[in-house]
Amino acid sequence: DIQMRRPDSSEEAEAEGELLDFTIERAKVEIPNVMSRMEGEDAGYIRLLSFNQRSADDLREAIAELEDQGAKGFVIDVRDNPGGLLQSSVDVASLFVADGVIVRVEERDMPEDVYRASGGTATDAPVVMLVNGNSASASEVLAGALQDYDRATLVGETTFGKGSVQTVERLSFGGGIKFTIAHYLTPQGRVIDKVGLTPDVLAEMEPELQADAETDTQLAEALKVLRSEF
């Protein structure tokens, strides 16, 4: 229970306040990983909101549900997605890429580390990815892999360009210094950091238009591109 004081109009009440009781029930707030819907009778739209341990499973379920509803292809929307777990981006990419390197991690004076597709693709249907200037990190790992393998057409604007790995080295006086120790590269070795990914189809749009599907011209372009691949 929480108690709060609400002022009254009288001087006495204004000095003392009025005591009110509120009962607040604590609950776990579930933030979805994906939002999905059909666009017309033949296209599935999936917005990927985060990259965590469940993202790949949730995306797989969304793909299956939309295919049951008649989807012949998919628009995967990672606009404004800042990223998340690297392994999650590899698992998500593996839903579309059967085999091969998904991302390369280049570290100074160290052998190149590679993350490969984990197997178990979810669909071989056509895919279009929506990206913008706020698509970063894990979103760019996913987009770069699908673009390199010609598995998806990128539509939108050049991505953010966050393809680096940082660490913090503690200093003797209690402070610390943060510095970059590695960079992400696409399967074909393209640099992501400070460069970003250039979409295959450029479609610029004012950010506020994204909230309404009726004014979302980037989505309209993505659906046009997707349907041309059926």
Phi, psi and chi 1 to 4 in degrees:
 res  aa     phi    psi   chi1   chi2   chi3   chi4
   1 ASP       -  147.8  -71.3   -1.2      -      -
   2 ILE  -123.8  134.7  -64.6  178.4      -      -
   3 GLN  -107.8  137.3  -68.1 -176.7  -30.2      -
   4 MET  -134.1  151.1  -60.3  179.8   63.8      -
   5 ARG  -105.4  129.9  -68.1 -173.0 -179.2  -82.3
   6 ARG  -113.6  124.5 -176.2  176.6   66.8 -173.3
   7 PRO   -66.6  148.3   23.8  -32.6      -      -
   8 ASP  -112.6  171.8 -163.8  -89.4      -      -
   9 SER   -74.1  -26.8   57.1      -      -      -
  10 SER   -75.3  154.7   66.1      -      -      -
  11 GLU   -64.2  -38.5  -67.9 -176.9    0.7      -
  12 GLU   -65.3  -45.4 -178.6  179.1   -8.1      -
  13 ALA   -67.4  -32.4      -      -      -      -
  14 GLU   -65.9  -32.4 -174.9  175.1  -20.4      -
  15 ALA   -77.4  -39.8      -      -      -      -
  16 GLU   -95.4  -32.3  -62.2 -179.3    1.6      -
  17 GLY    81.1  168.2      -      -      -      -
  18 GLU  -113.7  129.7 -179.2 -178.6   -6.4      -
  19 LEU   -87.0  123.6 -167.2   62.4      -      -
  20 LEU  -120.2  144.7  -58.0  173.8      -      -
  21 ASP  -107.9  133.7  -71.0  -28.9      -      -
  22 PHE  -127.8  139.1  -64.3   88.1      -      -
  23 THR  -107.4  119.8  -60.7      -      -      -
  24 ILE  -116.2  123.8  -62.3  177.4      -      -
  25 GLU   -92.4  125.5 -178.3  178.9   -9.3      -
  26 ARG   -77.5  140.4  -69.1 -170.0  -60.3  177.2
  27 ALA  -147.6  153.0      -      -      -      -
  28 LYS   -79.3  124.2 -175.1  177.6 -179.9  179.8
  29 VAL   -89.9  116.8  177.6      -      -      -
  30 GLU   -94.5  118.8  -63.4  -74.8   -7.1      -
  31 ILE  -100.7  119.3  -60.1  175.8      -      -
  32 PRO   -67.6  149.6   26.5  -35.1      -      -
  33 ASN   -82.5  -32.5  -72.0  -43.4      -      -
  34 VAL  -134.6  151.9  -59.4      -      -      -
  35 MET  -127.2  128.1  -62.7  172.8   61.3      -
  36 SER  -135.4  155.3   61.1      -      -      -
  37 ARG  -166.1  163.3   64.2  176.6 -174.9  -94.4
  38 MET   -85.0  141.4  -71.6  -66.8  -66.8      -
  39 GLU  -111.7  102.2  -73.2  -73.4  -16.9      -
  40 GLY    72.9 -154.0      -      -      -      -
  41 GLU  -100.2   -2.7  -62.4 -179.3   -6.1      -
  42 ASP  -131.7   -5.6   55.2    1.6      -      -
  43 ALA  -123.7  132.1      -      -      -      -
  44 GLY   -98.9  135.5      -      -      -      -
  45 TYR  -113.6  127.9  168.6   85.9      -      -
  46 ILE  -132.0  121.9  -55.8  174.1      -      -
  47 ARG   -98.7  122.0 -177.2  164.1 -170.8 -175.4
  48 LEU   -95.3  114.6 -174.9   57.4      -      -
  49 LEU   -93.6  -24.0  -59.3  169.7      -      -
  50 SER  -155.1  163.9   58.7      -      -      -
  51 PHE  -120.5   96.0  -74.0   88.6      -      -
  52 ASN  -133.7 -167.6   57.2   36.6      -      -
  53 GLN   -63.5  -24.3  -68.6   90.8  -21.0      -
  54 ARG  -103.6   -2.5  -79.7 -149.0   47.9   85.5
  55 SER   -59.2  -45.2  -64.1      -      -      -
  56 ALA   -65.0  -42.7      -      -      -      -
  57 ASP   -64.1  -42.4  -70.7  -22.4      -      -
  58 ASP   -66.4  -37.9  -69.2  -14.0      -      -
  59 LEU   -68.8  -39.1 -176.0   56.3      -      -
  60 ARG   -60.1  -43.9 -178.3 -174.0  -65.9  -85.6
  61 GLU   -63.3  -41.8  -68.5  176.3    8.9      -
  62 ALA   -64.2  -40.4      -      -      -      -
  63 ILE   -61.4  -46.5  -71.1  170.7      -      -
  64 ALA   -62.5  -42.2      -      -      -      -
  65 GLU   -64.7  -41.9  -70.3  173.2    0.0      -
  66 LEU   -70.4  -35.7  -67.7  171.5      -      -
  67 GLU   -64.4  -36.3  -75.4 -174.9  -29.4      -
  68 ASP   -64.0  -26.2  -72.8  -17.1      -      -
  69 GLN   -90.0    0.4  -63.5  175.5   48.4      -
  70 GLY   109.3    8.3      -      -      -      -
  71 ALA   -66.2  128.1      -      -      -      -
  72 LYS   -98.4  -10.4  -61.8  178.5 -178.0  177.9
  73 GLY  -167.0  174.7      -      -      -      -
  74 PHE  -137.6  140.9  -60.1   93.0      -      -
  75 VAL  -102.4  117.4  172.4      -      -      -
  76 ILE  -102.1  117.7  -51.9  -63.3      -      -
  77 ASP  -103.5  112.2 -170.8  -10.9      -      -
  78 VAL  -117.0   24.3  -66.8      -      -      -
  79 ARG   -62.6  136.0  -68.7  176.3  -63.0  177.5
  80 ASP    64.9   15.1  -58.9  -34.5      -      -
  81 ASN   -90.6  113.1 -174.9  -35.7      -      -
  82 PRO   -79.9   -5.2   30.7  -35.6      -      -
  83 GLY   114.3 -149.8      -      -      -      -
  84 GLY   156.1 -137.5      -      -      -      -
  85 LEU   -73.2  133.3  -60.1  177.9      -      -
  86 LEU   -61.6  -45.1  175.0   61.1      -      -
  87 GLN   -61.3  -33.9 -175.2   59.0   52.6      -
  88 SER   -63.6  -40.8  176.8      -      -      -
  89 SER   -64.9  -34.7   68.4      -      -      -
  90 VAL   -67.2  -43.3  174.7      -      -      -
  91 ASP   -64.8  -39.5  -67.3  -20.0      -      -
  92 VAL   -66.6  -45.0  169.5      -      -      -
  93 ALA   -60.7  -32.4      -      -      -      -
  94 SER   -67.7  -16.0  -59.8      -      -      -
  95 LEU   -69.3  -19.2  -61.4  178.3      -      -
  96 PHE  -118.3  -23.3  -53.1   99.1      -      -
  97 VAL  -113.9  120.5  177.3      -      -      -
  98 ALA   -73.1  -37.0      -      -      -      -
  99 ASP  -155.6  155.9 -172.4   31.2      -      -
 100 GLY   116.7  174.6      -      -      -      -
 101 VAL   -72.8  133.9  173.4      -      -      -
 102 ILE   -96.3  -40.9  -61.9  -60.1      -      -
 103 VAL  -152.3  145.9   62.2      -      -      -
 104 ARG  -109.2  138.4  -57.6  178.5 -175.3  -85.0
 105 VAL  -114.3  114.5 -178.5      -      -      -
 106 GLU  -103.6  116.4 -175.1 -179.7   65.4      -
 107 GLU  -120.8  141.7 -173.0  172.1   -9.3      -
 108 ARG   -60.8  133.4  180.0  177.9  -63.8  173.9
 109 ASP    60.2   24.2  -59.9  -34.5      -      -
 110 MET  -132.6  150.2  -65.7  -72.3  -71.4      -
 111 PRO   -62.3  146.1  -18.5   30.0      -      -
 112 GLU   -62.2  133.9 -177.8 -178.4   74.5      -
 113 ASP  -101.0  136.8 -165.3    9.7      -      -
 114 VAL  -124.7  144.6  -62.6      -      -      -
 115 TYR  -112.2  123.6  -70.3   74.5      -      -
 116 ARG  -104.1  161.0  -58.5 -175.1   66.0   88.2
 117 ALA   -57.9  139.7      -      -      -      -
 118 SER   -89.9   -4.1   56.5      -      -      -
 119 GLY    89.3  165.1      -      -      -      -
 120 GLY    80.5   57.0      -      -      -      -
 121 THR   -63.1  153.6   55.8      -      -      -
 122 ALA   -98.3  -26.6      -      -      -      -
 123 THR  -163.0  152.1 -178.4      -      -      -
 124 ASP  -113.3   15.1   58.1    0.4      -      -
 125 ALA   -71.1  158.2      -      -      -      -
 126 PRO   -58.8  146.5  -22.1   33.0      -      -
 127 VAL  -133.6  136.9  174.9      -      -      -
 128 VAL  -121.5  134.8  170.4      -      -      -
 129 MET  -108.7  131.9  -76.8 -162.2   67.0      -
 130 LEU   -95.6  125.3  -90.2  172.1      -      -
 131 VAL  -133.3  156.1  -63.4      -      -      -
 132 ASN  -146.8 -170.3   66.9    4.2      -      -
 133 GLY   -68.3  -10.0      -      -      -      -
 134 ASN  -105.2    6.6  -66.6  -39.5      -      -
 135 SER   -81.0  116.3  -57.3      -      -      -
 136 ALA  -138.2  162.2      -      -      -      -
 137 SER    55.3 -114.3 -168.8      -      -      -
 138 ALA   -59.0  -32.8      -      -      -      -
 139 SER   -61.5  -38.2  -66.4      -      -      -
 140 GLU   -75.2  -32.5  -65.7  174.9  -70.7      -
 141 VAL   -61.2  -46.8  169.6      -      -      -
 142 LEU   -61.8  -51.2  171.4   62.7      -      -
 143 ALA   -63.5  -39.9      -      -      -      -
 144 GLY   -64.8  -40.3      -      -      -      -
 145 ALA   -66.2  -46.8      -      -      -      -
 146 LEU   -66.7  -32.5  -91.6   56.5      -      -
 147 GLN   -71.4  -42.4 -169.7  178.5   42.7      -
 148 ASP   -63.8  -34.9  -85.6    6.2      -      -
 149 TYR   -90.6    9.4  -75.8  108.0      -      -
 150 ASP    53.1   33.7  -68.5  -35.0      -      -
 151 ARG   -91.9  -19.4 -174.2   60.0 -172.3   88.5
 152 ALA  -146.3  148.7      -      -      -      -
 153 THR   -95.7  125.8  -57.4      -      -      -
 154 LEU   -87.7  128.5  -91.7   55.7      -      -
 155 VAL  -125.3  136.4  174.3      -      -      -
 156 GLY   135.6 -130.0      -      -      -      -
 157 GLU  -126.7  161.6  -60.3  164.6  -87.3      -
 158 THR   -56.5  135.5  -59.3      -      -      -
 159 THR   -74.6  175.6   60.7      -      -      -
 160 PHE   -64.5  -43.4 -176.1   82.8      -      -
 161 GLY    92.5   46.8      -      -      -      -
 162 LYS  -112.3   92.3  171.5   64.3  170.0   69.0
 163 GLY  -129.2   43.0      -      -      -      -
 164 SER  -127.3  158.0   59.6      -      -      -
 165 VAL  -117.1  127.4 -177.7      -      -      -
 166 GLN  -112.4  156.3  -74.4   80.7   35.3      -
 167 THR  -139.0  162.5 -171.0      -      -      -
 168 VAL  -116.3  125.1  175.7      -      -      -
 169 GLU  -102.0  120.5 -173.2   73.7   25.4      -
 170 ARG   -72.1  141.3  -60.8  -60.9  176.8 -173.4
 171 LEU  -106.4  160.6  -58.2  176.9      -      -
 172 SER   -62.1  -30.2   59.0      -      -      -
 173 PHE   -87.7    5.8   58.8   84.8      -      -
 174 GLY   103.9  -11.3      -      -      -      -
 175 GLY   -86.0 -163.3      -      -      -      -
 176 GLY  -160.8  162.6      -      -      -      -
 177 ILE  -128.0  130.5 -179.4  170.2      -      -
 178 LYS  -102.4  130.9 -177.7  177.7 -179.7 -179.3
 179 PHE  -148.4  160.6   56.2   94.5      -      -
 180 THR   -82.5  134.5  -62.6      -      -      -
 181 ILE  -116.9  -14.6   60.3  170.0      -      -
 182 ALA  -158.9  164.3      -      -      -      -
 183 HIS  -130.1  148.7  -69.5   94.5      -      -
 184 TYR   -88.2  139.6  -62.3  143.4      -      -
 185 LEU  -125.1  150.3  -54.4  176.3      -      -
 186 THR   -72.1  169.6   71.6      -      -      -
 187 PRO   -52.5  -34.2  -29.4   36.3      -      -
 188 GLN   -87.9    7.4  -66.6 -177.5    4.6      -
 189 GLY    85.7   15.1      -      -      -      -
 190 ARG   -76.0  138.8  -68.8 -173.8  -66.4  149.6
 191 VAL   -77.5  134.8  174.5      -      -      -
 192 ILE   -99.6  -42.0  -65.5  174.0      -      -
 193 ASP   -63.1  129.5 -161.7   49.8      -      -
 194 LYS    64.0    5.8  -63.6 -177.5  175.0   63.1
 195 VAL  -118.3  -46.7  177.4      -      -      -
 196 GLY    79.3 -179.1      -      -      -      -
 197 LEU  -111.2  133.4  -60.9  169.8      -      -
 198 THR   -89.0  125.8  -58.0      -      -      -
 199 PRO   -66.4  154.2   23.3  -32.7      -      -
 200 ASP   -69.6  -33.0  -58.3  -64.9      -      -
 201 VAL  -125.7  112.5  178.8      -      -      -
 202 LEU   -77.8  128.6 -177.8   62.5      -      -
 203 ALA  -144.7   98.5      -      -      -      -
 204 GLU   -85.2  152.1  -62.3  179.8  -13.8      -
 205 MET  -162.2  145.9 -175.2 -177.5   73.4      -
 206 GLU   -67.8  134.4  -65.4  -61.4  -36.6      -
 207 PRO   -55.8  -36.4  -25.2   34.4      -      -
 208 GLU   -67.6  -17.8   59.2  -90.5   16.6      -
 209 LEU   -75.4  -14.5  -59.6 -179.4      -      -
 210 GLN   -69.8  -26.5 -176.6  179.2  -31.1      -
 211 ALA   -66.6  -24.0      -      -      -      -
 212 ASP  -119.6  123.1 -172.1  -16.7      -      -
 213 ALA   -59.4  -26.1      -      -      -      -
 214 GLU   -69.6  -27.1  -64.8  -64.1  -36.8      -
 215 THR  -110.7    1.4   58.8      -      -      -
 216 ASP   -80.5   88.2 -169.6  -17.1      -      -
 217 THR   -71.5  -25.5   53.5      -      -      -
 218 GLN   -66.1  -42.4  -71.8  177.8  -28.4      -
 219 LEU   -63.4  -42.2  173.8   57.8      -      -
 220 ALA   -59.6  -41.1      -      -      -      -
 221 GLU   -67.2  -40.2 -175.8   63.7   27.3      -
 222 ALA   -62.2  -41.9      -      -      -      -
 223 LEU   -66.6  -37.2  -70.0  168.9      -      -
 224 LYS   -61.9  -45.3  177.8 -177.2  175.6 -178.0
 225 VAL   -64.7  -44.0  171.3      -      -      -
 226 LEU   -60.7  -46.2  179.2   64.9      -      -
 227 ARG   -69.3  -21.8  -71.5 -179.3  171.8  124.6
 228 SER   -71.7  -13.4   72.3      -      -      -
 229 GLU   -99.7   -2.3  -61.0 -179.8    6.8      -
 230 PHE   -72.5      -  -69.5  166.9      -      -
